[in-house]
Structures are given as C-alpha cells and as structure tokens.
Amino acid sequence: MTDLEPKQSPYAALKYPQFVAFIFANSFVTIAILIQEVVLGYSIYKIIHDPLALGLIGLAEALPYISLALFGGHLADRRNKKTLMQVSLSFIILGSLILIWATSSTSGLTQPQMLTIIYGVIMLIGFSRGFYSPASGSLNPFLIPKEVFANAATWQSSFWQAGAILGPGFAGFLYAYLGLTTTLWIVVGLFVLVMILLSTITSPPIPIQNEQKVNIFESLKEGIAYVFKTKVILYSISLDLFSVLFGGVIALLPVYSEDILHVGAEGLGILRAAPSIGAVLTMLLMIYFPPLNNAWRNLLLAITGFGIATLVFAVSTNIWLSAGALFLTGAFDSVSVIIRQTVIRFFTPDEMRGRVSSVNGIFVSSSNELGAFESGLAAKLMGTVPSVIFGGAMTMIIVTVVWFRSKELFNLKFDK
C-alpha cells in the first residue's frame, strides 16, 4: 500500500477555515459533555456507592441515542445538516440548565427525585445526540476536499482527544474547588460557544432528487445494507464496538479512584485524562507518520495493544502505573480511530454519509455508553478488578478471531 499523498503538508486540512471551526466546535462539545459526565458520575457514586449506578448513566444515554440515530442519519442526508446540529444542541443546553436547577441546594428535591431528573436529562441528551452526531459526521467531509481526508481525520481526532484530555482533567478540579453547580454553568457556557462556532459554517446543499418519493424505512435499510456489505467498514467499526464494549474501563474510574487507588476527585481527573493524553500525543505523531501503510495490520496490532494495556490497568494498585496503562490504551485507540475514520470517509458515497455515520455512531455509542453499562454490571456481578480482567481478555480473543477472518483486508489501499 502507498500513502495517499506522500508530499502532502501535515497541516493541509487546517487551510480550510470552516473545517477548523468545525473541529474546534467538536472539541468544545467533547470538553463540555465529558466534564458533565465525570462530575455527574462522581456525584452519583458518592451518593450510592454502587458501580451499577455508573453503568446506568451509559445505558440512559445509549438507548435513546441508538433508537434515533438511524432516523437522524436519514434526516442528515436530506435536511440542512447545520440546522439539525443547532437544534439538537439547543436541547442539550436545555438539559444542562435543568441539571443546574436539580443539583442546586435551593431545588428542594429529595435525593431520589434528583437522581431521577439526572437520569432523565441524560436520556434527553442521548435523544439529542441521535440527531447531532449523524449530522456532524455527514457534514464534516463536505468541508474539505477528498485528497486531505486522511489528514483531516488525524486533525479532527487530535482535537477531539485534546478535548477529551481537558474535559476530564478540568472536571475533577472544577468539582473539587468550585462545586457541582458552578461546574455545570461552565458546561453551558461551552455549549453556547459551540453554537457560535457552528453559525460560521455553511451547510452543503440539501439533496432534492426524489425527495417526495423517499420511503424512510427503505432509506434506513439501504444505509444498514451498505455497511454490512462493505466488509472494510463493517469490520473496522465492529472491532471498535467489541474491544471498547468489553475492554473499556472509563465508567469504573470513580470506583478505582475512591476504593482501589484512594486518590479522590483530583486523582479521578488524572486517570480520566490519561488515555486522552496518550491519544493526542500519538495523533500528533500520526500527522507526520500516518498509519495508512499496512492499515489493516496496524489496526489489529493497535487493538491488541489496547487489550494488553487494559489487563495491566486491571491489576495495578499504583496510580502512576494505572495512569500509564490508561495512557497506552488511549495511544493504541488513537491509531484505530484514525484508520476507522479514514475508512468511513473513503468508502462512503456522499449521498449516504448521514446514514453510514449514524450506523457508525450506533456502534461507537454501543461501545462507549453500553460498554459503560456492561462495565458497571460486570463489576457488580464479578467484582471490579475481575470484571476488567475479563474485558481485557475478551478484547484479545476478539482481535484474534478477526485477524483470521479478515485476511483479504491486509491488502487494503486508499485510492484518491
């Protein structure tokens, strides 16, 4: 396999102002959502001290998202993508304002009432993301020419991971020094900033061919069928689904910080940021050395490394060893993200980007949010450490099976 553009500038994608605005907007969304997720998860765990409660946060967001994502992808292919993002973000802001009221000392709510509202708002955010994510994923490729897709995927992932560093890192300290309610106000401010950035982006033309004759169920079926018949897309997003579904440990970090490592909210911020630090540093390296030569081999090796690092984290009782293992999970995951995003960009026709993005989003959401539920449930049934060992071992088994079933993809090439 050869590089897409051997002499291409590593900053090629950054020459397009609307793409820059887009990746900054996505980065701020990531920061805001992760700050909110971390402080809510930590607050709930301090109240209940049950890892299953942390898993239910992921389930409360994943189920609404999955139920609407395909329809959101259908709309993204046939409506104004930017408008869909702005409307969805408005509902997310509304939910965040409700959280501020519910968690304030003046709300007068009982503890069960407050928890019910928190889970309800998380569901609202999940519904909103069911429209926001497909619109965002399908808008992105229209902001840059095809010859810089790989470079754009690296920059977008780097900015996302930068947000994933700052969000959890800030969250622990904001919670410790400013409190929950003030932290949630900061989240709202970040969402408003995203709305401003989105206003500077021009949405691509809305497709008009056969608009009145489209059957929504046929449209959704077409998108799903395309993913399942395109092996490179199916295998790449399936690997992400199953490796993170079983091997992800993020939802259990409050348990590790409180009960295993005994490092409190500040330590939680370090642990939560460690994978993203590893990811962003690796992605910056990938700007100069793209992992697209022998892409499929690199993808499988990266997921293998992710599984091994997860096993190290599972048995560690030292915060710095734990943070180092999490750093490596992020580094390995970043390689798979770049390859997967490039695969989706290159092998998806323009008229199907919303639907394919929504299918990919369902897989990613399943791996993250449903993975959080799986982690919480497994920790309750097996114990925290055994459940993480089980997850790491499952990741190793899955990547081994895929390695032998996908030999034809070892010759994968990206053509302009």
FENBELHU-V204494 format. One line per field, one symbol per residue. ss: DSSP state (H for helix, E for strand, C for the rest). phi: phi as a letter, one per 20 degrees, with the letter a starting at -180 (. if undefined). burial: + if it has 9 or more other ideal C-beta (glycine too) atoms within 8 Angstrom, else -. A space follows every 10 residues. Layout:
ss=???
phi=???
burial=???
This chain:
ss=CCCCCCCCCC CHHHHCHHHH HHHHHHHHHH HHHHHHHHHH HHHHHHHHCC HHHHHHHHHH HHHHHHHHHH HHHHHHCCCC HHHHHHHHHH HHHHHHHHHH HHHCCCCCCC HHHHHHHHHH HHHHHHHHHH HHHHHHHHHH HHHCCHHHHH HHHHHHHHHH HHHHHHHHHH HHHHHHHHCH HHHHHHHHHH HHHHHHHHCC CCCCCCCCCC HHHCCHHHHH HHHHHHHHHC HHHHHHHHHH HHHHHHHCCH HHHHHHHHHH CCCHHHHHHH HHHHHHHHHH HHHHHHHHCC CCCCHHHHHH HHHHHHHHHH HHHHHCCCHH HHHHHHHHHH HHHHHHHHHH HHHHHHCCCH HHHHHHHHHH HHHHHHHHHH HHHHHHHHHH HHCHHHHHHH HHHHHHHHHH HHHHHCHHHH HCCCCC
phi=.dffbgdfff dgfffdgfff ffffffffff gfffgfffff ffffffedlc ffffffffff effffffdff fffgfffccf fffgffffff fffgfffffg ffeffefmef gffffffgff ffffffgfff dffffffefg feebfffdgf ffffffffff ffffffgfff gfffffddnf ffffffgfff ffffgffffe eeffgegdfl gedfefffff ffffffffed gffgffffff gfffgeefcg fefgfffedd eldmffffff ffegfffgff fffffffecg eeflgfffff fffffgffff ffggefcdff ffffffgfff ffffffffff ffgfffddfg fdfffffffg fffffffeff fffgffffff edoffgfffg ffffffffff ffgeecffef egcddf
burial=+--++--+-- -++--+-+++ ++++++++++ ++++++++++ +++++----- ++++++++++ ++++++-+++ ++++++++-- ++++++++++ ++++++++++ -++---+--- ---++-+++- ++++++++++ ++++++++++ ++++-+-+++ ++++++++++ ++++++++++ ++++++---+ ++++++++-+ +++++-++-- +-+------- ---+----++ -+++-++--+ ++++++++++ ++++++++++ ++++++++-+ +-++++++++ ++++++++++ +++--++--+ +++-++-+++ -+++++++++ ++++-+--+- ++++++++++ ++++++++++ ++++++-+-- -+++++++++ ++++++++++ ++++++++++ ---++-++++ ++++++-++- -+---+--++ -+-+--
